Amino acid sequence: WFLTLVTVAIAIGALWFGRGFLIPLAITGLLFILSSALVDKINRTTIRGWSPPNWMAQLISAIVVIGAIAFLSLIVSSSADEVQEALPRYRERLANLAEQFERLLGPRVMEAGRRAIEEADLGSWAAAAAGQLGGALSMLGLVALYLAFLVSERLAWIEKLPRLAATEEGTRRARKVLTRISVGVKQYMWVNAVTSAMSGAVAFVIFSWIGLDFAPLLALTVFVAGFIPNIGAFIGIALPSLVALIQFDSLTPFLIVLFGYGAADQFIANVIQPSMQGKSLNLSTFMVMVSLTFWATIWGGIGAFLAIPMMVVAMVVSSEIPATRWIAVLLSSDGHLDERDTENLDDGPKKTASQPARDKQSEFQAEVEQLRADFQNREN
């Protein structure tokens, strides 16, 4: 136990002190998996019997993902000055709202709130926010560079990662673990990217229609919050509603954002997303919140964004190690791991394998074989 505690402490310390180096790499890995999911979708697309070749699918996927990063960077950079210029106006508006609430609740109740508003150093807050936006832009540029080079070497990485093991059996186990991580994270990233983009598009239309300030930035916030489990929907509705309440004298825009966009977001989350999600990731809701708290504490808001993929990786890896299999059981929702978690590596028949699992495994193996053939042709 002492060795385990020391190892955990060292790992947490490495995550904390190395976050500046590790966060861009983690985001690059997730975007690479998302681009791989997009490659799969493009490869399965058929137009009058013609399917795009693998190199074209990879090129289109890389252009889409890197273009999306550039577009998000443009939104953040263009909104930074707008936010800073609007702060004095919002401070004055908050003071007026405090006076209106004072008439309703009395001076004693609102005294603390007024003092907090008057003493708030919005200039320092704006400078800090601008610094964080600048840091986010620098990180997005670094992620785009990482991703461009990683996509260009996609075939080589697929071939050499399993070969890190020293034995053939270790190679097979590594390939199985990487396959399961890829399938699980691909499913999560693809579904959440599509549904979050839907929520962001609906939010931008509604916010622009009512004339809400920072509509592109708030829509981007809605998109990013869609990847944060459990509390992401609350953040995506609460922040725009608060801005609408402060910006307008009338309650109508606030109600439109709260109920209009809120209803659309709930429809996407409760109807469209489950229909796309298919098989559940089998994660405990309580452990999701624990993971969210842990990664948000270590890596901040980006850690909350990465919580679910990191949890999937931890569950898959720990299920393959007998000494840590109990961790995978704790992370699962029902304690019953997928049969692939406990199957032997021999070539015997699988006793409980389901047809969907075999189909998904066969599709992935077919893709690996195709990529291997393309890589060999490229070398020749």
Legacy VTK file of the C-alpha trace (Angstrom):
# vtk DataFile Version 3.0
C-alpha trace
ASCII
DATASET POLYDATA
POINTS 380 float
0.000 0.000 0.000
2.828 2.397 0.746
4.255 1.930 -2.743
0.794 2.439 -4.242
0.230 5.682 -2.320
3.656 6.989 -3.323
2.997 6.132 -6.974
-0.387 7.879 -6.912
1.127 10.963 -5.266
3.901 11.111 -7.874
1.378 10.713 -10.705
-0.848 13.501 -9.370
2.196 15.745 -8.898
3.302 15.059 -12.462
-0.182 15.909 -13.770
-0.190 19.160 -11.782
3.337 20.432 -12.488
3.375 19.172 -16.069
-0.084 20.462 -17.019
1.320 23.106 -19.356
2.944 20.356 -21.425
0.358 17.588 -20.957
-2.880 19.496 -21.638
-2.098 20.306 -25.314
-1.045 16.692 -25.850
-4.273 15.383 -24.279
-6.416 17.709 -26.387
-4.453 16.713 -29.496
-5.083 13.049 -28.733
-8.828 13.612 -28.375
-9.015 15.653 -31.574
-7.012 12.954 -33.349
-9.553 10.352 -32.214
-12.364 12.665 -33.339
-10.704 13.073 -36.738
-10.386 9.279 -36.955
-14.114 8.982 -36.281
-14.714 11.497 -39.062
-12.474 9.448 -41.367
-14.621 6.394 -40.609
-17.797 8.296 -41.452
-16.336 9.588 -44.737
-15.061 6.127 -45.720
-18.550 4.701 -45.237
-20.122 7.402 -47.390
-21.140 6.136 -50.824
-22.113 8.396 -53.718
-23.570 6.424 -56.638
-21.448 3.438 -55.750
-18.250 5.464 -55.263
-16.558 5.782 -51.885
-13.719 8.260 -51.255
-10.276 6.646 -50.860
-8.667 6.580 -47.457
-6.151 9.344 -48.227
-8.951 11.675 -49.292
-10.959 10.894 -46.160
-7.926 11.691 -43.994
-7.299 14.945 -45.866
-10.928 16.066 -45.537
-10.954 15.138 -41.850
-7.742 17.063 -41.150
-9.043 20.138 -43.000
-12.343 20.057 -41.098
-10.784 19.658 -37.636
-7.967 22.177 -38.122
-10.409 24.586 -39.782
-12.707 24.261 -36.772
-9.792 25.083 -34.450
-8.968 28.169 -36.526
-12.631 29.229 -36.494
-12.855 28.866 -32.698
-9.630 30.862 -32.306
-11.113 33.624 -34.448
-14.242 33.767 -32.287
-12.230 33.970 -29.067
-9.852 36.645 -30.354
-12.636 38.814 -31.798
-14.684 38.601 -28.598
-11.906 39.557 -26.162
-12.016 43.309 -26.887
-15.816 43.293 -27.010
-16.036 41.781 -23.535
-13.560 44.238 -22.068
-15.344 47.247 -23.593
-18.734 46.104 -22.292
-17.647 45.649 -18.667
-18.252 49.280 -17.534
-21.730 49.176 -19.056
-22.511 45.924 -17.275
-21.213 47.307 -13.989
-23.584 50.249 -14.282
-26.431 47.921 -15.181
-25.721 45.773 -12.106
-25.915 48.876 -9.931
-29.328 49.741 -11.415
-30.560 46.205 -10.837
-29.390 46.439 -7.235
-31.495 49.563 -6.747
-34.554 47.818 -8.179
-34.069 44.836 -5.897
-33.604 47.207 -2.973
-37.110 48.560 -3.482
-38.447 45.032 -3.308
-36.284 43.540 -0.543
-35.282 46.546 1.521
-31.965 48.365 1.996
-30.462 46.015 4.579
-30.788 42.967 2.408
-29.167 44.626 -0.590
-26.394 46.448 1.268
-23.961 43.558 1.040
-24.659 43.088 -2.665
-24.156 46.792 -3.420
-20.895 46.846 -1.482
-19.647 43.819 -3.412
-20.479 45.461 -6.744
-18.781 48.730 -5.772
-15.676 46.964 -4.509
-15.418 44.574 -7.440
-12.216 45.191 -9.378
-13.615 44.563 -12.849
-10.492 45.949 -14.476
-8.311 43.264 -12.921
-10.913 40.655 -13.769
-10.951 41.809 -17.383
-7.154 41.751 -17.566
-7.098 38.217 -16.145
-9.788 37.091 -18.568
-7.879 38.620 -21.493
-4.728 36.834 -20.365
-6.581 33.519 -20.211
-8.005 34.084 -23.682
-4.524 34.835 -24.991
-3.214 31.658 -23.392
-6.088 29.693 -24.914
-5.244 31.058 -28.361
-1.584 30.081 -27.984
-2.579 26.594 -26.867
-4.995 26.187 -29.785
-2.195 27.112 -32.191
0.095 24.532 -30.608
-2.670 21.903 -30.726
-3.244 22.641 -34.418
0.467 22.083 -35.139
0.535 18.871 -33.121
-2.577 17.611 -34.866
-1.327 18.411 -38.364
1.864 16.386 -37.863
0.056 13.571 -36.043
-2.520 13.186 -38.809
0.238 13.091 -41.412
1.740 10.112 -39.526
-1.558 8.401 -38.708
-0.728 5.158 -40.537
2.693 4.862 -38.912
1.319 5.467 -35.396
-1.384 2.832 -35.837
1.319 0.340 -36.776
3.963 1.148 -34.180
1.953 1.750 -30.995
1.091 -1.943 -30.477
4.741 -2.835 -31.175
5.871 -1.042 -28.029
5.263 -4.320 -26.196
8.228 -6.675 -25.838
6.405 -9.899 -26.756
3.868 -10.987 -29.339
1.308 -11.631 -26.613
1.929 -8.149 -25.231
1.490 -6.732 -28.724
-1.881 -8.461 -29.062
-2.963 -7.206 -25.652
-1.814 -3.670 -26.465
-3.697 -3.772 -29.760
-6.847 -4.922 -27.956
-6.572 -2.169 -25.326
-5.963 0.507 -27.970
-8.921 -0.814 -29.981
-11.268 -0.584 -27.014
-10.040 2.875 -26.036
-10.456 4.043 -29.624
-13.984 2.640 -29.935
-15.160 4.066 -26.597
-13.652 7.533 -26.974
-14.631 7.747 -30.660
-18.230 7.075 -29.722
-18.224 9.686 -26.972
-16.365 12.361 -28.936
-18.338 11.968 -32.166
-21.790 12.003 -30.560
-20.959 14.916 -28.273
-19.314 16.891 -31.069
-22.402 16.569 -33.274
-24.971 17.271 -30.548
-22.915 20.116 -29.046
-22.619 21.666 -32.509
-26.417 21.444 -32.818
-26.868 23.150 -29.451
-24.316 25.829 -30.348
-25.997 26.534 -33.698
-29.453 26.826 -32.096
-28.007 29.029 -29.367
-26.325 31.355 -31.879
-29.568 31.760 -33.864
-31.607 32.571 -30.742
-28.959 34.841 -29.196
-28.500 36.781 -32.444
-32.250 37.073 -32.948
-32.797 38.779 -29.578
-29.618 40.893 -29.950
-27.730 39.328 -27.052
-24.207 40.607 -26.484
-21.298 38.254 -27.217
-23.583 35.873 -29.167
-20.706 34.032 -30.941
-18.711 33.650 -27.717
-21.749 32.448 -25.762
-22.622 29.968 -28.516
-19.024 28.706 -28.361
-19.427 28.357 -24.589
-22.558 26.276 -25.172
-20.619 24.039 -27.576
-17.723 23.470 -25.173
-20.049 22.985 -22.182
-21.724 20.145 -24.067
-18.614 18.036 -23.432
-18.766 18.585 -19.663
-20.866 15.838 -18.049
-23.867 16.558 -15.830
-23.209 20.273 -15.178
-22.443 21.277 -18.771
-26.110 21.807 -19.678
-26.572 24.034 -16.620
-23.550 26.164 -17.581
-24.764 26.429 -21.174
-28.139 27.824 -20.064
-27.184 29.796 -16.937
-24.471 32.001 -18.459
-26.484 33.316 -21.454
-29.553 33.764 -19.219
-27.508 35.863 -16.785
-26.159 38.026 -19.611
-29.696 38.541 -20.965
-30.974 39.473 -17.491
-28.251 42.092 -17.057
-28.266 43.473 -20.605
-31.983 44.127 -21.158
-34.503 46.138 -19.161
-37.275 43.732 -20.099
-37.530 40.153 -18.881
-38.673 38.915 -22.304
-35.155 38.194 -23.714
-34.226 36.463 -20.480
-37.306 34.230 -20.704
-36.625 33.500 -24.389
-33.102 32.347 -23.565
-34.143 30.416 -20.468
-37.160 28.602 -21.891
-36.676 28.871 -25.681
-33.071 27.784 -25.883
-33.474 25.634 -22.754
-36.252 23.608 -24.396
-34.215 23.140 -27.590
-31.174 22.044 -25.592
-33.210 19.547 -23.575
-34.698 18.110 -26.771
-31.209 17.605 -28.211
-29.885 16.118 -24.959
-32.820 13.805 -24.217
-34.053 12.793 -27.690
-31.355 13.237 -30.340
-28.281 12.360 -28.270
-29.620 9.043 -26.852
-30.667 7.949 -30.339
-27.124 8.610 -31.596
-25.310 7.276 -28.540
-26.434 3.685 -28.940
-24.491 1.510 -26.535
-23.756 3.193 -23.225
-20.192 3.714 -22.041
-21.165 1.879 -18.820
-19.832 4.606 -16.523
-21.070 5.267 -13.000
-22.762 8.662 -12.680
-21.235 9.177 -9.242
-17.755 8.287 -10.493
-18.284 10.643 -13.437
-18.794 13.472 -10.949
-15.709 12.353 -9.005
-13.688 12.291 -12.226
-15.053 15.695 -13.203
-14.044 17.157 -9.832
-10.587 15.572 -9.946
-9.655 16.686 -13.463
-11.185 20.152 -12.979
-9.075 20.542 -9.818
-5.882 19.389 -11.554
-6.318 21.012 -14.987
-9.099 23.577 -14.509
-11.900 23.989 -17.030
-10.000 22.007 -19.660
-9.813 19.142 -17.185
-13.617 19.116 -16.970
-13.682 18.890 -20.769
-11.307 15.900 -20.663
-12.902 14.099 -17.699
-14.975 11.494 -19.562
-12.299 10.471 -22.115
-9.740 10.160 -19.328
-12.201 8.044 -17.358
-12.747 5.745 -20.356
-8.968 5.307 -20.752
-8.541 4.585 -17.031
-11.376 2.044 -17.054
-10.081 0.165 -20.099
-6.453 0.047 -18.937
-7.277 -0.937 -15.345
-9.589 -3.720 -16.545
-6.647 -5.349 -18.338
-4.453 -5.474 -15.210
-5.593 -8.018 -12.602
-4.253 -5.947 -9.707
-6.263 -2.869 -10.770
-9.383 -4.551 -12.150
-11.308 -3.418 -9.067
-10.852 0.175 -10.269
-12.620 -0.666 -13.532
-15.461 -2.276 -11.553
-15.836 0.882 -9.448
-15.863 3.109 -12.530
-18.524 1.009 -14.272
-22.213 1.690 -13.759
-23.300 -1.851 -12.857
-20.061 -3.612 -11.948
-20.327 -5.914 -14.960
-17.512 -5.204 -17.364
-17.812 -5.947 -21.062
-16.839 -9.525 -21.866
-13.796 -8.204 -23.688
-12.475 -6.974 -20.336
-11.954 -10.500 -19.044
-11.486 -12.625 -22.150
-8.273 -14.607 -22.550
-5.876 -13.895 -25.334
-6.013 -17.421 -26.697
-7.705 -18.277 -29.944
-10.526 -20.223 -28.317
-14.168 -19.378 -28.948
-15.734 -16.494 -27.103
-18.499 -17.783 -24.905
-20.486 -14.607 -24.356
-19.537 -12.350 -27.248
-22.448 -10.437 -28.736
-22.929 -9.925 -32.449
-22.709 -6.069 -32.248
-19.374 -6.336 -30.433
-18.035 -8.738 -33.078
-19.241 -6.484 -35.877
-17.555 -3.417 -34.370
-14.351 -5.354 -33.762
-14.396 -6.699 -37.332
-14.897 -3.211 -38.753
-11.952 -1.870 -36.793
-9.715 -4.779 -37.806
-10.704 -4.276 -41.440
-9.777 -0.602 -41.157
-6.405 -1.502 -39.608
-5.694 -3.956 -42.427
-6.619 -1.343 -45.030
-4.383 1.248 -43.375
-1.545 -1.284 -43.198
-1.911 -2.005 -46.935
-1.955 1.724 -47.744
1.127 2.242 -45.599
3.002 -0.581 -47.332
2.019 0.754 -50.751
3.258 4.190 -49.763
6.618 2.734 -48.655
6.973 0.834 -51.977
LINES 1 381
380 0 1 2 3 4 5 6 7 8 9 10 11 12 13 14 15 16 17 18 19 20 21 22 23 24 25 26 27 28 29 30 31 32 33 34 35 36 37 38 39 40 41 42 43 44 45 46 47 48 49 50 51 52 53 54 55 56 57 58 59 60 61 62 63 64 65 66 67 68 69 70 71 72 73 74 75 76 77 78 79 80 81 82 83 84 85 86 87 88 89 90 91 92 93 94 95 96 97 98 99 100 101 102 103 104 105 106 107 108 109 110 111 112 113 114 115 116 117 118 119 120 121 122 123 124 125 126 127 128 129 130 131 132 133 134 135 136 137 138 139 140 141 142 143 144 145 146 147 148 149 150 151 152 153 154 155 156 157 158 159 160 161 162 163 164 165 166 167 168 169 170 171 172 173 174 175 176 177 178 179 180 181 182 183 184 185 186 187 188 189 190 191 192 193 194 195 196 197 198 199 200 201 202 203 204 205 206 207 208 209 210 211 212 213 214 215 216 217 218 219 220 221 222 223 224 225 226 227 228 229 230 231 232 233 234 235 236 237 238 239 240 241 242 243 244 245 246 247 248 249 250 251 252 253 254 255 256 257 258 259 260 261 262 263 264 265 266 267 268 269 270 271 272 273 274 275 276 277 278 279 280 281 282 283 284 285 286 287 288 289 290 291 292 293 294 295 296 297 298 299 300 301 302 303 304 305 306 307 308 309 310 311 312 313 314 315 316 317 318 319 320 321 322 323 324 325 326 327 328 329 330 331 332 333 334 335 336 337 338 339 340 341 342 343 344 345 346 347 348 349 350 351 352 353 354 355 356 357 358 359 360 361 362 363 364 365 366 367 368 369 370 371 372 373 374 375 376 377 378 379
